[in-house]
Amino acid sequence: MTPVNTKSLFAHLCIQMEKLDKGEIDASTASAQAKLVAQCNNLLNYELKRAVIINAIESNNAKEHIREIESKKFDSLA
């Protein structure tokens, strides 16, 4: 499963909690997974807030616009 939204992130956390209860993973692994999910959640919240702002601007027929920094490609992955 690849977590892609809040529901799948929650499911991933539940699976990790079950693995922790069964002793399949240790507490440090579970903690690291939880921290990564928290960062994913921060990104999802950012996108939600951005969508709300864009919707408000468009519904008011305002001339302001949101700068599209997300469309820039990676310079390098190495």
PyMOL commands that set and color helices and strands:
alter all, ss='L'
color gray80, all
select helices_A, chain A and resi 6-22+27-59
alter helices_A, ss='H'
color red, helices_A
deselect
rebuild
show_as cartoon
